[in-house]
Amino acid sequence: MNLKIRRTFKCVSTVVMAAMVPAFLLSACSGSSGNAIGTSSTSPASADASVSKPTELSLWIPLTADFKGKNYNEKPSFQKMEKETNVHINFEHVSDADVENLFNLLMASGDLPDMIYYYNWDAQATKYGNSGALLPLEDLIREKAPNLERVLNENPEIRGQITSPEGHIYYIPNMALDSTLLVQMFPQVRQDWLDKLGLEAPKTTDDWYTVLKAFRERDANGNGKADESPFVSIGLDSGMNGASGAAGLFAPAFGIEFGFFCGRRKSQVRSVRSAIQGFDGLHAQAGCRKSAGYVT
């Protein structure tokens, strides 16, 4: 398969960005020209953003339906990462509804971005790596990504799963080794509302009950109206079996882990019942309401 590979991508920045945003697969590259930041042994995170032009990388990534904006650069989290790393991502968004066909068209075109986010790299990486489209990452991981290297050393079964038969690693997986470390999936609270009402950040389910109730009853937004929505969530559809929904955010407090399976053991049933009752209490007593598929 004859693919046209972009040669302007900087390998040092590849590793930095791959470690920062999981499950990216990286296009083949060479660091022989261009911005000195990319070819230096110093990572972008250590560069002085006030005097150095940001390294720019392109990323092909589906735009999921739960994101209401037009570009991920609108997200405060990506803005923060850009500031911390001095790396700017030029997102190439595609529809999440037809991602497999769009991925196949991308790879067939031979005009590849610097990074590609795709859910099925475990089945595709070896094919495109052997064709020369993808950069082997094992040496760069060892040299430039010590935290990822440590995780792979501590979990050899993961290294085995992402290593091709020829011994190469072509992609960075999205790893959930411990459900308590799913840093993307956590409740967020408005600090300005906490400050206005003299409240501490909630740490327990009882704290959340107190905070949400105060948001509803004590005019947290300061407009003199009882119109606050104390709680907003993607929904309850996958909440108890995943970390994205409302119940899933609080279920671990009741012993329900991410991706749990409820069998017939009484202890499992009690845990699930407690989680549902606990969340129902938050939902009802904190004045939440369900509207248009969202819990607010």
VOMAR-37308 format. One record per residue (C-alpha): x, y, z; residue number from 0. Coordinates in pm, 1 decimal, always signed. Each point is the difference from the previous one (the first is absolute). Layout:
# residues N
<site><xx>X</xx><yy>Y</yy><zz>Z</zz><num>NUM</num></site>
...
END
This chain:
# residues 296
<site><xx>+0.0</xx><yy>+0.0</yy><zz>+0.0</zz><num>0</num></site>
<site><xx>+160.7</xx><yy>+322.2</yy><zz>-117.8</zz><num>1</num></site>
<site><xx>-65.2</xx><yy>+274.3</yy><zz>+251.1</zz><num>2</num></site>
<site><xx>+114.3</xx><yy>+357.9</yy><zz>-19.5</zz><num>3</num></site>
<site><xx>+149.2</xx><yy>+72.3</yy><zz>+339.9</zz><num>4</num></site>
<site><xx>+35.2</xx><yy>+349.7</yy><zz>+141.5</zz><num>5</num></site>
<site><xx>+365.3</xx><yy>+68.8</yy><zz>+87.9</zz><num>6</num></site>
<site><xx>-32.7</xx><yy>+324.5</yy><zz>+193.0</zz><num>7</num></site>
<site><xx>-114.1</xx><yy>-159.6</yy><zz>+325.9</zz><num>8</num></site>
<site><xx>+237.1</xx><yy>+24.4</yy><zz>+296.0</zz><num>9</num></site>
<site><xx>+52.1</xx><yy>-329.6</yy><zz>+179.8</zz><num>10</num></site>
<site><xx>+79.0</xx><yy>+154.4</yy><zz>+339.1</zz><num>11</num></site>
<site><xx>-334.1</xx><yy>+177.5</yy><zz>+4.5</zz><num>12</num></site>
<site><xx>-166.2</xx><yy>-324.4</yy><zz>-108.8</zz><num>13</num></site>
<site><xx>+79.1</xx><yy>-167.7</yy><zz>+325.8</zz><num>14</num></site>
<site><xx>-95.6</xx><yy>+301.5</yy><zz>+207.0</zz><num>15</num></site>
<site><xx>-341.1</xx><yy>+24.8</yy><zz>-158.8</zz><num>16</num></site>
<site><xx>-58.0</xx><yy>-374.4</yy><zz>-7.9</zz><num>17</num></site>
<site><xx>+60.9</xx><yy>-22.6</yy><zz>+373.2</zz><num>18</num></site>
<site><xx>-227.9</xx><yy>+296.3</yy><zz>+63.9</zz><num>19</num></site>
<site><xx>-299.0</xx><yy>-115.3</yy><zz>-205.4</zz><num>20</num></site>
<site><xx>-56.0</xx><yy>-378.7</yy><zz>+17.6</zz><num>21</num></site>
<site><xx>-77.4</xx><yy>-238.7</yy><zz>-285.8</zz><num>22</num></site>
<site><xx>+168.9</xx><yy>+206.4</yy><zz>-271.0</zz><num>23</num></site>
<site><xx>+175.6</xx><yy>-174.6</yy><zz>-280.1</zz><num>24</num></site>
<site><xx>+280.9</xx><yy>+191.8</yy><zz>-158.8</zz><num>25</num></site>
<site><xx>+88.9</xx><yy>+39.7</yy><zz>-365.7</zz><num>26</num></site>
<site><xx>+347.9</xx><yy>-85.8</yy><zz>-116.5</zz><num>27</num></site>
<site><xx>+237.4</xx><yy>+293.7</yy><zz>+29.2</zz><num>28</num></site>
<site><xx>+350.8</xx><yy>+135.6</yy><zz>-13.3</zz><num>29</num></site>
<site><xx>+141.9</xx><yy>+281.0</yy><zz>+208.7</zz><num>30</num></site>
<site><xx>+256.2</xx><yy>+127.4</yy><zz>-245.5</zz><num>31</num></site>
<site><xx>-136.6</xx><yy>+346.9</yy><zz>-60.3</zz><num>32</num></site>
<site><xx>-229.6</xx><yy>+272.5</yy><zz>+122.7</zz><num>33</num></site>
<site><xx>-59.6</xx><yy>+150.7</yy><zz>+341.4</zz><num>34</num></site>
<site><xx>+284.3</xx><yy>-61.0</yy><zz>+243.9</zz><num>35</num></site>
<site><xx>-243.5</xx><yy>-78.3</yy><zz>+280.4</zz><num>36</num></site>
<site><xx>-108.8</xx><yy>-318.8</yy><zz>-173.2</zz><num>37</num></site>
<site><xx>+347.8</xx><yy>-129.7</yy><zz>-72.8</zz><num>38</num></site>
<site><xx>+152.3</xx><yy>+92.4</yy><zz>+335.5</zz><num>39</num></site>
<site><xx>+45.2</xx><yy>-250.5</yy><zz>+280.4</zz><num>40</num></site>
<site><xx>-184.6</xx><yy>+250.0</yy><zz>+222.8</zz><num>41</num></site>
<site><xx>-373.0</xx><yy>-65.5</yy><zz>+14.9</zz><num>42</num></site>
<site><xx>-248.7</xx><yy>+278.8</yy><zz>-86.8</zz><num>43</num></site>
<site><xx>-111.2</xx><yy>+4.9</yy><zz>+364.1</zz><num>44</num></site>
<site><xx>+333.7</xx><yy>+149.9</yy><zz>+100.4</zz><num>45</num></site>
<site><xx>+6.7</xx><yy>+263.6</yy><zz>-272.0</zz><num>46</num></site>
<site><xx>-64.3</xx><yy>+364.8</yy><zz>+83.6</zz><num>47</num></site>
<site><xx>-333.5</xx><yy>+72.9</yy><zz>-165.4</zz><num>48</num></site>
<site><xx>+66.5</xx><yy>+373.4</yy><zz>+17.5</zz><num>49</num></site>
<site><xx>+294.6</xx><yy>-21.8</yy><zz>-241.8</zz><num>50</num></site>
<site><xx>-58.7</xx><yy>-325.1</yy><zz>-189.1</zz><num>51</num></site>
<site><xx>-252.8</xx><yy>-43.7</yy><zz>-274.6</zz><num>52</num></site>
<site><xx>-236.1</xx><yy>-288.7</yy><zz>+87.1</zz><num>53</num></site>
<site><xx>+60.7</xx><yy>-329.0</yy><zz>-173.0</zz><num>54</num></site>
<site><xx>-302.9</xx><yy>-78.1</yy><zz>-216.2</zz><num>55</num></site>
<site><xx>-128.8</xx><yy>-352.3</yy><zz>-53.0</zz><num>56</num></site>
<site><xx>-301.2</xx><yy>-123.8</yy><zz>-194.6</zz><num>57</num></site>
<site><xx>-239.6</xx><yy>-252.4</yy><zz>+150.8</zz><num>58</num></site>
<site><xx>-275.8</xx><yy>-190.4</yy><zz>-180.6</zz><num>59</num></site>
<site><xx>-271.0</xx><yy>-76.1</yy><zz>+254.6</zz><num>60</num></site>
<site><xx>-376.2</xx><yy>-69.7</yy><zz>-7.4</zz><num>61</num></site>
<site><xx>-219.4</xx><yy>+268.2</yy><zz>+153.7</zz><num>62</num></site>
<site><xx>-225.1</xx><yy>-179.3</yy><zz>+247.1</zz><num>63</num></site>
<site><xx>-366.4</xx><yy>+86.7</yy><zz>+39.6</zz><num>64</num></site>
<site><xx>+31.6</xx><yy>+93.2</yy><zz>+367.6</zz><num>65</num></site>
<site><xx>+233.5</xx><yy>+289.5</yy><zz>-85.6</zz><num>66</num></site>
<site><xx>-213.8</xx><yy>+301.3</yy><zz>-87.6</zz><num>67</num></site>
<site><xx>+273.4</xx><yy>+217.2</yy><zz>-148.8</zz><num>68</num></site>
<site><xx>+161.6</xx><yy>-0.2</yy><zz>-342.2</zz><num>69</num></site>
<site><xx>+365.8</xx><yy>-55.6</yy><zz>+86.5</zz><num>70</num></site>
<site><xx>+174.9</xx><yy>-158.8</yy><zz>+297.5</zz><num>71</num></site>
<site><xx>+220.4</xx><yy>+306.8</yy><zz>+30.4</zz><num>72</num></site>
<site><xx>-305.4</xx><yy>+163.6</yy><zz>+154.8</zz><num>73</num></site>
<site><xx>+39.1</xx><yy>-231.4</yy><zz>+299.8</zz><num>74</num></site>
<site><xx>+176.8</xx><yy>+157.7</yy><zz>+300.4</zz><num>75</num></site>
<site><xx>+188.2</xx><yy>-326.2</yy><zz>+56.4</zz><num>76</num></site>
<site><xx>+166.6</xx><yy>+17.7</yy><zz>-342.3</zz><num>77</num></site>
<site><xx>+72.8</xx><yy>+369.2</yy><zz>+43.9</zz><num>78</num></site>
<site><xx>+171.1</xx><yy>-82.9</yy><zz>+328.7</zz><num>79</num></site>
<site><xx>+203.1</xx><yy>-280.7</yy><zz>-159.0</zz><num>80</num></site>
<site><xx>+109.7</xx><yy>+232.4</yy><zz>-279.9</zz><num>81</num></site>
<site><xx>+117.0</xx><yy>+256.7</yy><zz>+253.8</zz><num>82</num></site>
<site><xx>+188.1</xx><yy>-260.2</yy><zz>+203.8</zz><num>83</num></site>
<site><xx>+167.9</xx><yy>-174.3</yy><zz>-295.5</zz><num>84</num></site>
<site><xx>+35.0</xx><yy>+279.3</yy><zz>-257.0</zz><num>85</num></site>
<site><xx>-155.0</xx><yy>-237.1</yy><zz>-254.3</zz><num>86</num></site>
<site><xx>-300.0</xx><yy>+102.8</yy><zz>-210.2</zz><num>87</num></site>
<site><xx>-227.3</xx><yy>-268.2</yy><zz>-144.0</zz><num>88</num></site>
<site><xx>-166.0</xx><yy>+63.9</yy><zz>-335.9</zz><num>89</num></site>
<site><xx>-301.7</xx><yy>-227.1</yy><zz>+26.5</zz><num>90</num></site>
<site><xx>-134.5</xx><yy>-167.8</yy><zz>-311.5</zz><num>91</num></site>
<site><xx>-348.8</xx><yy>-97.1</yy><zz>+117.1</zz><num>92</num></site>
<site><xx>-217.3</xx><yy>-258.5</yy><zz>-172.3</zz><num>93</num></site>
<site><xx>-346.9</xx><yy>-133.4</yy><zz>+75.8</zz><num>94</num></site>
<site><xx>-14.3</xx><yy>-264.3</yy><zz>+269.6</zz><num>95</num></site>
<site><xx>-295.7</xx><yy>-160.7</yy><zz>-177.8</zz><num>96</num></site>
<site><xx>+205.1</xx><yy>-139.8</yy><zz>-291.4</zz><num>97</num></site>
<site><xx>+345.1</xx><yy>-14.9</yy><zz>+151.5</zz><num>98</num></site>
<site><xx>+102.9</xx><yy>-339.2</yy><zz>-140.3</zz><num>99</num></site>
<site><xx>-61.2</xx><yy>+95.7</yy><zz>-363.3</zz><num>100</num></site>
<site><xx>+160.5</xx><yy>+339.6</yy><zz>+51.8</zz><num>101</num></site>
<site><xx>+304.4</xx><yy>-165.7</yy><zz>+156.6</zz><num>102</num></site>
<site><xx>+35.2</xx><yy>-235.5</yy><zz>-295.9</zz><num>103</num></site>
<site><xx>-22.1</xx><yy>+293.8</yy><zz>-242.2</zz><num>104</num></site>
<site><xx>+264.1</xx><yy>+188.2</yy><zz>+199.8</zz><num>105</num></site>
<site><xx>+247.3</xx><yy>-287.9</yy><zz>-3.8</zz><num>106</num></site>
<site><xx>-62.3</xx><yy>-67.7</yy><zz>-369.4</zz><num>107</num></site>
<site><xx>+62.2</xx><yy>+364.1</yy><zz>-87.2</zz><num>108</num></site>
<site><xx>+362.6</xx><yy>-14.2</yy><zz>+113.0</zz><num>109</num></site>
<site><xx>-25.0</xx><yy>+360.0</yy><zz>+125.0</zz><num>110</num></site>
<site><xx>+28.4</xx><yy>-66.6</yy><zz>+371.5</zz><num>111</num></site>
<site><xx>-6.3</xx><yy>+241.0</yy><zz>+294.1</zz><num>112</num></site>
<site><xx>+259.1</xx><yy>-13.8</yy><zz>+274.0</zz><num>113</num></site>
<site><xx>-228.2</xx><yy>-193.8</yy><zz>+233.8</zz><num>114</num></site>
<site><xx>-311.3</xx><yy>-211.7</yy><zz>-38.3</zz><num>115</num></site>
<site><xx>-248.4</xx><yy>-84.6</yy><zz>+273.8</zz><num>116</num></site>
<site><xx>-178.0</xx><yy>-325.5</yy><zz>-82.6</zz><num>117</num></site>
<site><xx>-182.6</xx><yy>-254.6</yy><zz>+212.9</zz><num>118</num></site>
<site><xx>+118.4</xx><yy>-308.7</yy><zz>-191.4</zz><num>119</num></site>
<site><xx>+376.3</xx><yy>+38.0</yy><zz>-18.4</zz><num>120</num></site>
<site><xx>+56.8</xx><yy>-336.2</yy><zz>+167.4</zz><num>121</num></site>
<site><xx>-131.3</xx><yy>-162.9</yy><zz>-317.8</zz><num>122</num></site>
<site><xx>+149.7</xx><yy>+244.2</yy><zz>-251.7</zz><num>123</num></site>
<site><xx>+335.7</xx><yy>+117.2</yy><zz>+133.7</zz><num>124</num></site>
<site><xx>+214.2</xx><yy>-290.3</yy><zz>-121.6</zz><num>125</num></site>
<site><xx>-142.1</xx><yy>+23.8</yy><zz>-353.2</zz><num>126</num></site>
<site><xx>+76.1</xx><yy>+369.6</yy><zz>-37.9</zz><num>127</num></site>
<site><xx>+323.3</xx><yy>-19.9</yy><zz>+195.6</zz><num>128</num></site>
<site><xx>+138.6</xx><yy>-265.6</yy><zz>-231.2</zz><num>129</num></site>
<site><xx>-97.7</xx><yy>+213.7</yy><zz>-300.4</zz><num>130</num></site>
<site><xx>+216.6</xx><yy>+284.7</yy><zz>+129.2</zz><num>131</num></site>
<site><xx>-283.8</xx><yy>+235.2</yy><zz>+83.4</zz><num>132</num></site>
<site><xx>+59.0</xx><yy>-5.5</yy><zz>+374.7</zz><num>133</num></site>
<site><xx>+294.1</xx><yy>+75.4</yy><zz>+221.2</zz><num>134</num></site>
<site><xx>+130.9</xx><yy>-270.8</yy><zz>+237.0</zz><num>135</num></site>
<site><xx>-20.8</xx><yy>+153.9</yy><zz>+346.1</zz><num>136</num></site>
<site><xx>+177.3</xx><yy>-243.8</yy><zz>+231.2</zz><num>137</num></site>
<site><xx>+335.0</xx><yy>+183.7</yy><zz>-1.5</zz><num>138</num></site>
<site><xx>-164.4</xx><yy>+340.5</yy><zz>+39.0</zz><num>139</num></site>
<site><xx>-214.3</xx><yy>-128.0</yy><zz>+285.9</zz><num>140</num></site>
<site><xx>+309.3</xx><yy>-128.4</yy><zz>+177.1</zz><num>141</num></site>
<site><xx>+196.1</xx><yy>+322.9</yy><zz>-56.1</zz><num>142</num></site>
<site><xx>-268.6</xx><yy>+268.9</yy><zz>+27.9</zz><num>143</num></site>
<site><xx>-298.9</xx><yy>-142.1</yy><zz>+189.6</zz><num>144</num></site>
<site><xx>+126.8</xx><yy>-140.1</yy><zz>+331.7</zz><num>145</num></site>
<site><xx>-344.4</xx><yy>-17.2</yy><zz>+161.6</zz><num>146</num></site>
<site><xx>-145.6</xx><yy>-201.9</yy><zz>-285.7</zz><num>147</num></site>
<site><xx>+311.3</xx><yy>-219.6</yy><zz>-7.2</zz><num>148</num></site>
<site><xx>-44.2</xx><yy>-68.6</yy><zz>+372.0</zz><num>149</num></site>
<site><xx>-365.7</xx><yy>-96.9</yy><zz>-48.2</zz><num>150</num></site>
<site><xx>+91.9</xx><yy>-238.4</yy><zz>-281.2</zz><num>151</num></site>
<site><xx>+280.3</xx><yy>-153.4</yy><zz>+206.8</zz><num>152</num></site>
<site><xx>-235.7</xx><yy>-48.9</yy><zz>+294.4</zz><num>153</num></site>
<site><xx>-269.9</xx><yy>-145.8</yy><zz>-226.6</zz><num>154</num></site>
<site><xx>+172.7</xx><yy>-227.0</yy><zz>-253.0</zz><num>155</num></site>
<site><xx>-336.1</xx><yy>-133.0</yy><zz>-118.9</zz><num>156</num></site>
<site><xx>-84.0</xx><yy>+349.9</yy><zz>-128.0</zz><num>157</num></site>
<site><xx>+334.8</xx><yy>+29.2</yy><zz>-175.5</zz><num>158</num></site>
<site><xx>-70.0</xx><yy>-335.0</yy><zz>-162.8</zz><num>159</num></site>
<site><xx>-343.6</xx><yy>+109.3</yy><zz>-118.5</zz><num>160</num></site>
<site><xx>+129.1</xx><yy>+314.3</yy><zz>-173.8</zz><num>161</num></site>
<site><xx>+316.8</xx><yy>-156.3</yy><zz>-147.1</zz><num>162</num></site>
<site><xx>-11.7</xx><yy>-125.1</yy><zz>-358.4</zz><num>163</num></site>
<site><xx>+129.7</xx><yy>-347.7</yy><zz>-97.4</zz><num>164</num></site>
<site><xx>+312.2</xx><yy>+176.7</yy><zz>-130.3</zz><num>165</num></site>
<site><xx>+62.1</xx><yy>+152.5</yy><zz>+343.4</zz><num>166</num></site>
<site><xx>-113.2</xx><yy>+358.1</yy><zz>-65.3</zz><num>167</num></site>
<site><xx>-242.3</xx><yy>+227.3</yy><zz>+183.7</zz><num>168</num></site>
<site><xx>-196.4</xx><yy>+222.2</yy><zz>-237.2</zz><num>169</num></site>
<site><xx>-262.3</xx><yy>+152.3</yy><zz>+228.7</zz><num>170</num></site>
<site><xx>-62.1</xx><yy>+117.9</yy><zz>+355.1</zz><num>171</num></site>
<site><xx>-299.3</xx><yy>-174.1</yy><zz>+158.4</zz><num>172</num></site>
<site><xx>-263.2</xx><yy>+152.2</yy><zz>+222.6</zz><num>173</num></site>
<site><xx>+63.6</xx><yy>-184.0</yy><zz>+327.3</zz><num>174</num></site>
<site><xx>-236.3</xx><yy>-18.0</yy><zz>+295.8</zz><num>175</num></site>
<site><xx>+215.1</xx><yy>-191.5</yy><zz>+249.0</zz><num>176</num></site>
<site><xx>-194.8</xx><yy>+125.1</yy><zz>+299.2</zz><num>177</num></site>
<site><xx>-349.2</xx><yy>+147.7</yy><zz>-17.2</zz><num>178</num></site>
<site><xx>+93.0</xx><yy>+252.2</yy><zz>+268.9</zz><num>179</num></site>
<site><xx>+259.9</xx><yy>+146.2</yy><zz>-236.6</zz><num>180</num></site>
<site><xx>-236.4</xx><yy>+79.5</yy><zz>-288.7</zz><num>181</num></site>
<site><xx>+94.0</xx><yy>+365.3</yy><zz>+6.6</zz><num>182</num></site>
<site><xx>-230.1</xx><yy>+91.8</yy><zz>-289.1</zz><num>183</num></site>
<site><xx>-303.0</xx><yy>-127.2</yy><zz>+186.5</zz><num>184</num></site>
<site><xx>-56.6</xx><yy>+197.8</yy><zz>+315.3</zz><num>185</num></site>
<site><xx>-254.6</xx><yy>+244.5</yy><zz>+136.2</zz><num>186</num></site>
<site><xx>+94.8</xx><yy>+364.7</yy><zz>-40.1</zz><num>187</num></site>
<site><xx>-129.4</xx><yy>+276.5</yy><zz>+222.4</zz><num>188</num></site>
<site><xx>-13.0</xx><yy>+375.9</yy><zz>-47.2</zz><num>189</num></site>
<site><xx>+260.1</xx><yy>+154.4</yy><zz>+227.0</zz><num>190</num></site>
<site><xx>-154.0</xx><yy>+346.0</yy><zz>-33.5</zz><num>191</num></site>
<site><xx>-329.9</xx><yy>-130.2</yy><zz>+136.6</zz><num>192</num></site>
<site><xx>+179.0</xx><yy>-174.9</yy><zz>+286.2</zz><num>193</num></site>
<site><xx>+183.6</xx><yy>+323.3</yy><zz>+83.9</zz><num>194</num></site>
<site><xx>-316.6</xx><yy>+209.4</yy><zz>-14.6</zz><num>195</num></site>
<site><xx>-183.1</xx><yy>-230.5</yy><zz>+240.0</zz><num>196</num></site>
<site><xx>+298.9</xx><yy>-64.7</yy><zz>+227.9</zz><num>197</num></site>
<site><xx>+10.3</xx><yy>-372.4</yy><zz>-73.8</zz><num>198</num></site>
<site><xx>+288.2</xx><yy>-245.8</yy><zz>-23.3</zz><num>199</num></site>
<site><xx>+47.6</xx><yy>-226.7</yy><zz>-299.6</zz><num>200</num></site>
<site><xx>-206.7</xx><yy>-316.6</yy><zz>+57.8</zz><num>201</num></site>
<site><xx>+185.0</xx><yy>-320.1</yy><zz>+83.1</zz><num>202</num></site>
<site><xx>-275.2</xx><yy>-238.6</yy><zz>+109.4</zz><num>203</num></site>
<site><xx>-351.5</xx><yy>-74.1</yy><zz>-120.6</zz><num>204</num></site>
<site><xx>-133.3</xx><yy>+188.7</yy><zz>+302.1</zz><num>205</num></site>
<site><xx>+213.5</xx><yy>+297.8</yy><zz>-101.2</zz><num>206</num></site>
<site><xx>-142.5</xx><yy>-14.8</yy><zz>-350.8</zz><num>207</num></site>
<site><xx>-352.1</xx><yy>-5.1</yy><zz>+139.0</zz><num>208</num></site>
<site><xx>+73.0</xx><yy>+311.5</yy><zz>+209.2</zz><num>209</num></site>
<site><xx>+168.1</xx><yy>+186.3</yy><zz>-285.7</zz><num>210</num></site>
<site><xx>-264.7</xx><yy>-79.8</yy><zz>-262.2</zz><num>211</num></site>
<site><xx>-279.4</xx><yy>+95.2</yy><zz>+236.7</zz><num>212</num></site>
<site><xx>+174.8</xx><yy>+330.3</yy><zz>+77.4</zz><num>213</num></site>
<site><xx>+48.5</xx><yy>+72.6</yy><zz>-370.0</zz><num>214</num></site>
<site><xx>-373.7</xx><yy>-40.1</yy><zz>-50.7</zz><num>215</num></site>
<site><xx>-124.1</xx><yy>+191.1</yy><zz>+303.7</zz><num>216</num></site>
<site><xx>+253.9</xx><yy>+277.9</yy><zz>+59.6</zz><num>217</num></site>
<site><xx>+15.8</xx><yy>+184.6</yy><zz>-333.4</zz><num>218</num></site>
<site><xx>+344.1</xx><yy>-124.5</yy><zz>-101.6</zz><num>219</num></site>
<site><xx>+0.4</xx><yy>+196.9</yy><zz>-326.2</zz><num>220</num></site>
<site><xx>-100.0</xx><yy>+321.8</yy><zz>+177.2</zz><num>221</num></site>
<site><xx>-284.9</xx><yy>+106.2</yy><zz>-229.0</zz><num>222</num></site>
<site><xx>-265.2</xx><yy>+0.4</yy><zz>+270.9</zz><num>223</num></site>
<site><xx>-193.9</xx><yy>-283.7</yy><zz>-160.5</zz><num>224</num></site>
<site><xx>-35.8</xx><yy>-365.6</yy><zz>+96.1</zz><num>225</num></site>
<site><xx>+109.5</xx><yy>-115.0</yy><zz>-345.3</zz><num>226</num></site>
<site><xx>+325.3</xx><yy>-184.5</yy><zz>+71.5</zz><num>227</num></site>
<site><xx>+52.7</xx><yy>-349.6</yy><zz>-135.9</zz><num>228</num></site>
<site><xx>+212.6</xx><yy>-149.9</yy><zz>+276.5</zz><num>229</num></site>
<site><xx>+98.9</xx><yy>-311.4</yy><zz>-194.3</zz><num>230</num></site>
<site><xx>+57.3</xx><yy>-70.5</yy><zz>-369.5</zz><num>231</num></site>
<site><xx>+97.3</xx><yy>-334.5</yy><zz>-153.2</zz><num>232</num></site>
<site><xx>+19.4</xx><yy>-170.0</yy><zz>-337.8</zz><num>233</num></site>
<site><xx>-278.0</xx><yy>-229.4</yy><zz>+115.5</zz><num>234</num></site>
<site><xx>-90.1</xx><yy>-320.1</yy><zz>+177.0</zz><num>235</num></site>
<site><xx>-6.8</xx><yy>-228.7</yy><zz>-303.2</zz><num>236</num></site>
<site><xx>+347.9</xx><yy>-143.1</yy><zz>+62.7</zz><num>237</num></site>
<site><xx>+51.5</xx><yy>+138.0</yy><zz>+343.8</zz><num>238</num></site>
<site><xx>-0.1</xx><yy>-314.6</yy><zz>+210.1</zz><num>239</num></site>
<site><xx>+215.8</xx><yy>-198.7</yy><zz>-242.9</zz><num>240</num></site>
<site><xx>+238.7</xx><yy>+277.6</yy><zz>-92.1</zz><num>241</num></site>
<site><xx>+163.3</xx><yy>+309.1</yy><zz>+133.8</zz><num>242</num></site>
<site><xx>-158.0</xx><yy>+254.4</yy><zz>-231.8</zz><num>243</num></site>
<site><xx>-354.5</xx><yy>+6.4</yy><zz>+131.2</zz><num>244</num></site>
<site><xx>-125.7</xx><yy>+162.2</yy><zz>+316.0</zz><num>245</num></site>
<site><xx>-34.2</xx><yy>-315.4</yy><zz>+208.6</zz><num>246</num></site>
<site><xx>+335.7</xx><yy>-129.0</yy><zz>-122.0</zz><num>247</num></site>
<site><xx>+173.6</xx><yy>+300.3</yy><zz>+152.4</zz><num>248</num></site>
<site><xx>-128.0</xx><yy>-84.4</yy><zz>+346.8</zz><num>249</num></site>
<site><xx>-35.6</xx><yy>-378.4</yy><zz>-21.5</zz><num>250</num></site>
<site><xx>+360.9</xx><yy>-71.5</yy><zz>+112.8</zz><num>251</num></site>
<site><xx>-86.1</xx><yy>+158.5</yy><zz>+336.2</zz><num>252</num></site>
<site><xx>-234.3</xx><yy>-296.5</yy><zz>+49.7</zz><num>253</num></site>
<site><xx>+244.6</xx><yy>-267.4</yy><zz>-114.6</zz><num>254</num></site>
<site><xx>-104.2</xx><yy>-11.8</yy><zz>-364.5</zz><num>255</num></site>
<site><xx>+302.9</xx><yy>-5.5</yy><zz>-228.6</zz><num>256</num></site>
<site><xx>+23.4</xx><yy>+113.1</yy><zz>-362.6</zz><num>257</num></site>
<site><xx>-142.9</xx><yy>-263.9</yy><zz>-236.6</zz><num>258</num></site>
<site><xx>-144.4</xx><yy>-205.3</yy><zz>+286.6</zz><num>259</num></site>
<site><xx>-194.3</xx><yy>-321.0</yy><zz>-46.7</zz><num>260</num></site>
<site><xx>-286.8</xx><yy>-62.9</yy><zz>+239.3</zz><num>261</num></site>
<site><xx>-31.9</xx><yy>-369.0</yy><zz>+74.6</zz><num>262</num></site>
<site><xx>-227.6</xx><yy>-182.3</yy><zz>+238.2</zz><num>263</num></site>
<site><xx>+208.6</xx><yy>+41.5</yy><zz>+313.9</zz><num>264</num></site>
<site><xx>-187.7</xx><yy>+192.3</yy><zz>+267.9</zz><num>265</num></site>
<site><xx>+299.6</xx><yy>+228.1</yy><zz>+63.7</zz><num>266</num></site>
<site><xx>-1.9</xx><yy>+113.0</yy><zz>-363.0</zz><num>267</num></site>
<site><xx>-373.1</xx><yy>+62.7</yy><zz>+3.7</zz><num>268</num></site>
<site><xx>+27.5</xx><yy>+199.2</yy><zz>+323.2</zz><num>269</num></site>
<site><xx>+277.6</xx><yy>+216.1</yy><zz>-145.5</zz><num>270</num></site>
<site><xx>-197.7</xx><yy>+78.6</yy><zz>-313.0</zz><num>271</num></site>
<site><xx>-314.9</xx><yy>+72.2</yy><zz>+201.3</zz><num>272</num></site>
<site><xx>+194.1</xx><yy>+230.6</yy><zz>+233.9</zz><num>273</num></site>
<site><xx>+152.0</xx><yy>+186.6</yy><zz>-293.3</zz><num>274</num></site>
<site><xx>-337.7</xx><yy>+52.8</yy><zz>-166.1</zz><num>275</num></site>
<site><xx>-161.0</xx><yy>+112.4</yy><zz>+324.4</zz><num>276</num></site>
<site><xx>+289.9</xx><yy>+230.3</yy><zz>+80.5</zz><num>277</num></site>
<site><xx>-6.6</xx><yy>+167.9</yy><zz>-338.9</zz><num>278</num></site>
<site><xx>-377.8</xx><yy>+21.6</yy><zz>+9.8</zz><num>279</num></site>
<site><xx>+31.5</xx><yy>+193.9</yy><zz>+325.4</zz><num>280</num></site>
<site><xx>+242.0</xx><yy>+245.5</yy><zz>-157.3</zz><num>281</num></site>
<site><xx>-221.4</xx><yy>+30.9</yy><zz>-304.5</zz><num>282</num></site>
<site><xx>-321.3</xx><yy>+64.5</yy><zz>+190.5</zz><num>283</num></site>
<site><xx>+113.2</xx><yy>+200.3</yy><zz>+300.6</zz><num>284</num></site>
<site><xx>+240.7</xx><yy>+225.6</yy><zz>-189.0</zz><num>285</num></site>
<site><xx>-281.2</xx><yy>+117.2</yy><zz>-225.9</zz><num>286</num></site>
<site><xx>+124.0</xx><yy>-158.0</yy><zz>-320.3</zz><num>287</num></site>
<site><xx>-227.4</xx><yy>-52.6</yy><zz>-295.4</zz><num>288</num></site>
<site><xx>+16.3</xx><yy>-203.5</yy><zz>-316.6</zz><num>289</num></site>
<site><xx>-41.1</xx><yy>+184.9</yy><zz>-327.9</zz><num>290</num></site>
<site><xx>+70.8</xx><yy>-83.5</yy><zz>-366.5</zz><num>291</num></site>
<site><xx>+212.1</xx><yy>-302.3</yy><zz>+83.8</zz><num>292</num></site>
<site><xx>+212.0</xx><yy>+182.9</yy><zz>+255.0</zz><num>293</num></site>
<site><xx>-12.9</xx><yy>+4.0</yy><zz>+375.9</zz><num>294</num></site>
<site><xx>+28.2</xx><yy>+357.2</yy><zz>+124.3</zz><num>295</num></site>
END
